Amino acid sequence: MNHQSFKDFVIEKVDDMKARDVKVLDVSEKSWVTDTMIICSGNSKRHVSSIAENVIVECKHAEHAPLSVEGKDTGEWVLVDLGEIVLHVMQDETRDFYQLEKLWA
């Protein structure tokens, strides 16, 4: 799957779980770790964990298992490292505090 279709696939999977305020950032010029960051919000710890879990399961089914997952046990901020894409699923308070969009803009 090429980068654009993989990005669309991940966005579709977070949308399936009703993630809010989905932002896609091209960080290829600013990071050697990844090309794209996708940031979205969930309504609660359970919602944040469910959004991340859906992406993890669907990516495994598509034979593109995550390299690592951080924060799933707390549900405040879950980071799913998919290599060329890093997904951040956050609760609003955490997202407001860290302001990743401004940091990487």
N, C-alpha and C positions, 0 to 999 in steps of 0.2 A: 504494500500500500504506500503510495507516495505521500509526501509530507502534507500536502493540502487535503487529501482525502482522509489521512489519519487525524488531522486537526478537526475536520468536519465531523468525523466519527466520534471523537472525544466530546465535542460540543453537543452533539446529538444525545450522547449518553448522560451528560449533566442536565440537559433540557428534559430528558425523559423523567428525571427525578425532581423536576420543578425547582431547579437551582435558580437563584435570582441574581440579577446584575452581573451577567457574564461578560467579562472583558478578555480580549485576546491581545497580547502584547508581543510584538516581534522584538526579541532581544538578541538576535543573531550578531549584531554589531557590538553589543555590550557584554556578552557573556560567552565564555568558552565551554560552559557546562551544558547549555541548551539553546535551541533556536527560538522557541515559543513558550510563553507563559500564558496559561489560562487561569483566570482568577474568578471565583464565583462565591456566592453566599448561600448559606442554609439558615433555616429558621431556629434551629435548636441543635444541641449536641448530637442527638439521634439523627436529625435530618442531615447534618454535615457528614456524619459517618456513613449514612445510607447512600448519599450521593457518591462519595469516594468508593464505597464498596461496589456500587453498580458499575462504575468505570473500571475498577480492578477486574471484576468478573467478566465483563464484556470484552476487555482487552485480552484477557487470557483466552477466551473463546476465539478471538480473532488472531491468536498466536502472536500476541504482542504484549506479553506479561510485563508488569512494571519492574523496573530495576530495584526500586525500594519504595516503602510507604512509611511515613512518619506521622505520628499524632493521632492515629485512628482510635487509640484507647481513651483519649481525653475528649475528642470531638470539638475542641475549640478551633483547631486549625489542622487540617489534614493535607499533607503534601504527598502527591503521587508522582514519582519520578518515572517518566516513560521514555527517557532518553532525549530525543529531539523535542519533546514537549514535557513541561513540568506543570502539573495541575495543583492549584492551591484552592482548597475548599475551606471557607472560613465562616465563623459567626460574625455578625455585624460589628460587635464591639471590638473583636480582634482585628477585623479588617480595617475599621476606622483607626485603631491605634497604630498599626504597622504601615498603613498606606502604601502598599506595594506598587500600586499604579503610579504614584508620584515618584517613588524611589527609582523605578525602571523607565519612566517616561523620558 
